[in-house]
Amino acid sequence: MDENQTERVKEFALAGFSENSSIEAGLFLLFLFFYVSTWVGNVLIMVTVASDNYLNSSPMYFLLGNLSFLDLCYSTVTTPKLLADFLDNKKLIPYNQCIVQLFFLHFVGAAEMFLLTVMAYDRYVAICRPLHYTTVMSRGLCCVLVAASWMGGFVHSTVQTILTIRLPFCGPNQVDNFFCDVPPVIKLACADTFVIELLMVSNSGLISTSSFVVLICSYTTILVKIRSKEGRRKALSTCASHLMVVTLFFGPCIFIYARPFSTFSVDKMVSVLYNVITPMLNPLIYTLRNKEVKSAMRKLWDRNRLWKK
């Protein structure tokens, strides 16, 4: 195949949710609300953790603050473009911007998967080895684990992106989603992508599935090691919020990436769940079930109110 064929497609057209402009206008307002809520909730958690001495010194809340930052980044990779496309009938994205979006989507997404695994390890140490918790989960180790999560996401995304940009795109340019992701994009390549699809499924699918299995095993181990019913009740209460986040995030990711790249009608709805809804719900899940975070938020609110007076 001629090398110039890779440059024939200069831009991709993203599929919208509806061809009805009135429906798209309503969806614009709905997704704008989701995006603003994501920013407000996650920024509030980051500010609360940073401003409270106890939370800032706790490994669990240090990791929670980093999770909120990743949620902000993850949502920002796709949602602003989605909002702009609700007001634009063409919904075009240049090839280079598409590749950049794809790269950062997998970079931040994989980093969040690894960070959630780190947070599960943190809960394991806190519940099963409470006397050694502060020694094991030192600030230095937490920083190393967070950095490792980012590095793992970078390596994963680099592999995905290199495999994608090596493909020639010279024909159809309609991406069957509201953002550029590996499965719908490589379907447009003018080449046999069977081997590439297997490599990408084994990459993304393996990461999401194995991380999810590790997380479930870690929580099962916690419950098995705790003998008393009261202790199990407290452990389950402590881990419940994390389990909700894990289910909401990993379930859709496994559905999308751990299967051959065939297109289903529900793919766009599933993508909305882990790209838009989960980053918005994470702050609510953690704050509504966490007395310490709610108490710190009230103190922050009281300090700001007194300062204004």
C-alpha positions in Angstrom: 0.0 0.0 0.0 1.3 3.5 -0.9 2.7 5.3 2.1 0.8 8.5 1.1 -2.5 6.7 1.8 -2.0 7.2 5.5 -2.5 11.0 4.9 -5.7 10.8 2.8 -7.9 11.1 5.9 -7.2 14.6 7.4 -10.1 14.5 9.8 -12.6 12.2 11.4 -16.4 12.8 11.9 -17.6 11.8 15.3 -21.1 10.2 15.6 -23.6 12.3 17.6 -26.3 11.1 19.9 -29.1 12.4 17.7 -29.8 14.2 14.4 -32.5 16.3 16.1 -31.1 19.7 17.0 -33.6 20.2 19.8 -32.5 16.9 21.5 -28.9 17.8 21.1 -29.5 21.2 22.7 -31.1 19.4 25.7 -28.2 17.0 25.9 -25.8 19.9 25.8 -27.4 21.3 29.0 -27.5 17.9 30.6 -23.8 17.1 29.9 -22.8 20.7 30.9 -24.4 20.0 34.2 -22.5 16.8 34.5 -19.2 18.4 33.6 -19.6 21.4 36.0 -20.6 19.0 38.8 -17.5 16.9 38.1 -15.3 20.0 38.5 -17.1 21.3 41.6 -17.1 17.9 43.4 -13.5 16.9 42.6 -12.0 20.3 43.2 -13.8 20.5 46.5 -12.3 17.2 47.6 -8.8 18.2 46.5 -9.1 21.6 48.4 -10.5 19.9 51.4 -7.7 17.3 51.6 -5.0 19.9 51.0 -6.4 22.3 53.6 -7.0 19.8 56.5 -3.9 18.7 58.3 -5.3 15.3 59.3 -6.6 14.4 55.9 -3.4 15.6 54.2 -1.3 13.4 56.4 -3.5 10.3 55.9 -2.4 8.0 53.0 -6.0 7.2 52.2 -7.0 10.8 51.7 -3.8 11.6 49.9 -4.7 8.9 47.4 -8.3 10.2 47.3 -7.0 13.7 46.3 -5.0 12.1 43.5 -8.0 10.2 42.3 -10.0 13.4 42.2 -7.3 15.0 40.1 -7.4 12.0 37.7 -11.2 12.2 37.5 -10.9 15.8 36.4 -8.3 15.0 33.8 -10.2 12.0 32.5 -13.5 13.9 32.1 -11.7 16.9 30.5 -10.2 14.7 27.8 -13.6 14.1 26.1 -16.4 16.2 27.6 -15.4 19.7 26.3 -15.2 18.4 22.8 -18.6 16.6 23.3 -20.2 19.8 24.5 -18.8 21.7 21.5 -20.1 19.0 19.1 -23.7 19.3 20.5 -23.7 22.8 19.0 -22.0 21.8 15.7 -23.7 19.6 13.2 -20.5 18.5 11.5 -18.8 17.1 14.6 -15.3 17.0 13.0 -12.0 16.4 14.7 -8.6 16.7 12.9 -6.6 13.5 12.7 -3.8 14.8 14.9 -6.3 16.0 17.6 -8.0 12.6 17.4 -4.7 10.8 18.1 -3.9 13.2 21.0 -7.4 12.6 22.5 -6.9 8.8 22.2 -3.5 9.0 23.9 -4.6 11.0 26.9 -7.8 9.0 27.3 -5.8 5.8 27.7 -3.0 7.6 29.7 -5.3 9.0 32.4 -7.7 6.0 32.3 -5.0 3.4 32.9 -3.4 5.6 35.5 -6.7 5.7 37.4 -7.0 1.9 37.2 -3.6 1.5 38.7 -4.4 4.1 41.4 -7.6 2.3 42.4 -5.5 -0.8 42.8 -3.1 1.1 45.0 -6.1 2.4 47.1 -7.3 -1.2 47.6 -3.8 -2.1 48.9 -4.0 0.9 51.2 -7.3 -0.4 52.7 -5.9 -3.9 53.0 -2.9 -2.6 55.1 -5.2 -0.3 57.2 -7.7 -3.0 58.1 -5.5 -6.2 58.3 -2.3 -4.6 59.6 -3.5 -1.5 61.5 -0.5 -1.4 63.9 1.9 -1.2 61.0 -0.2 1.1 58.8 1.6 4.3 59.2 5.0 2.6 58.8 4.0 0.6 55.7 2.0 3.3 54.0 4.5 6.2 54.4 4.2 9.4 52.4 7.3 8.4 50.4 5.7 5.0 49.4 2.4 6.7 48.6 4.3 9.2 46.3 6.1 6.3 44.6 2.9 4.3 44.1 1.1 7.4 42.6 4.1 8.0 40.3 4.1 4.3 39.3 0.4 4.6 38.4 1.1 7.6 36.1 4.0 5.8 34.6 2.0 2.6 34.0 -0.7 4.7 32.3 1.9 6.4 30.1 3.5 3.1 29.0 0.1 1.6 28.3 -1.1 4.6 26.3 2.1 4.9 24.3 1.7 1.3 23.1 -1.9 1.8 22.1 -1.1 5.1 20.3 1.9 3.7 18.4 -0.2 0.7 17.2 -2.9 3.1 16.0 -0.8 5.7 14.2 1.0 2.9 12.2 -2.3 2.0 10.5 -3.2 3.6 7.1 -6.5 5.6 7.1 -7.7 6.2 3.5 -11.4 5.5 3.3 -14.3 6.0 5.7 -13.9 8.6 8.4 -17.0 8.2 10.6 -16.0 7.3 14.1 -18.9 5.5 15.7 -18.6 7.2 19.1 -18.6 10.8 20.6 -14.8 10.7 21.1 -11.7 9.1 19.5 -11.0 5.7 21.1 -9.0 2.7 19.8 -11.8 0.3 18.9 -13.9 2.6 16.6 -10.8 4.3 15.1 -8.9 1.2 14.0 -12.1 -0.1 12.4 -11.6 2.7 9.8 -8.1 1.6 8.8 -7.4 0.5 5.2 -5.7 -2.7 6.3 -6.2 -6.0 8.0 -6.4 -5.1 11.7 -6.9 -8.6 13.2 -3.5 -8.9 14.8 -3.6 -5.3 16.0 -7.0 -5.9 17.5 -5.7 -8.9 19.4 -2.7 -7.0 20.7 -4.9 -4.1 21.8 -7.5 -6.3 23.5 -4.8 -8.2 25.3 -3.3 -4.9 26.4 -6.4 -2.8 27.5 -8.6 -5.9 28.2 -5.9 -7.5 30.3 -5.2 -4.4 32.3 -8.8 -3.7 33.1 -9.8 -7.3 33.9 -6.7 -8.2 35.9 -6.9 -5.0 37.9 -10.6 -5.7 38.7 -9.8 -9.2 39.7 -7.0 -8.0 42.0 -9.3 -5.5 43.6 -12.1 -8.0 44.3 -9.5 -10.5 45.7 -8.1 -7.9 48.0 -11.5 -7.0 49.5 -12.4 -10.7 49.8 -9.1 -11.3 51.6 -9.9 -8.4 54.0 -13.4 -9.9 54.9 -12.0 -13.4 55.3 -9.2 -12.3 57.6 -11.6 -10.4 59.9 -13.2 -12.9 62.2 -15.8 -10.8 64.2 -19.1 -9.8 62.7 -18.7 -6.3 64.0 -15.2 -6.1 62.4 -16.5 -7.3 59.1 -19.4 -4.8 59.2 -17.0 -1.9 59.8 -14.6 -3.2 57.1 -17.4 -3.5 54.6 -18.6 0.0 55.5 -15.1 1.4 55.0 -14.6 -0.4 51.7 -18.2 0.1 50.3 -17.5 3.4 48.7 -14.3 2.0 47.0 -16.3 -1.0 45.8 -18.9 1.2 44.2 -16.3 3.2 42.4 -14.5 0.1 41.2 -17.8 -1.4 39.9 -18.9 1.8 38.1 -15.5 2.3 36.5 -14.2 -1.2 35.7 -17.5 -2.8 34.6 -17.9 -0.6 31.5 -14.2 -0.7 30.7 -14.2 -4.5 30.7 -17.3 -4.5 28.5 -15.6 -2.2 25.9 -12.0 -3.4 25.9 -12.0 -7.0 27.0 -13.8 -8.3 23.8 -13.1 -8.2 20.1 -13.6 -4.9 18.5 -17.2 -5.4 17.4 -19.7 -2.5 17.6 -22.8 -2.7 19.7 -25.6 -0.2 19.9 -25.1 0.3 23.6 -21.4 1.2 23.3 -22.0 5.0 23.3 -24.2 4.7 26.4 -21.6 2.6 28.2 -18.9 5.1 27.2 -20.9 7.9 28.8 -21.0 5.9 32.0 -17.2 5.7 32.5 -16.2 8.9 30.7 -18.8 11.3 32.1 -20.9 9.8 34.9 -18.3 8.0 37.0 -16.0 11.0 37.4 -19.0 13.0 38.6 -20.2 10.4 41.0 -16.9 9.6 42.7 -16.9 12.8 44.9 -20.5 12.1 46.0 -19.8 8.4 46.8 -16.8 9.2 48.9 -18.2 12.3 50.7 -21.7 10.9 51.5 -20.2 7.8 53.2 -17.3 9.5 54.9 -17.8 11.4 58.1 -14.2 12.7 58.2 -14.4 14.3 54.7 -17.8 15.8 55.5 -16.4 17.2 58.8 -13.4 18.7 57.1 -15.6 20.3 54.5 -17.8 21.9 57.2 -14.6 23.3 58.9 -13.4 24.6 55.5 -16.8 26.3 54.9 -16.8 27.8 58.4 -13.3 29.2 58.0 -14.2 30.8 54.7 -17.3 32.3 56.1 -15.4 33.8 59.1 -12.8 35.1 56.7 -15.4 36.9 54.6 -16.8 38.5 57.7 
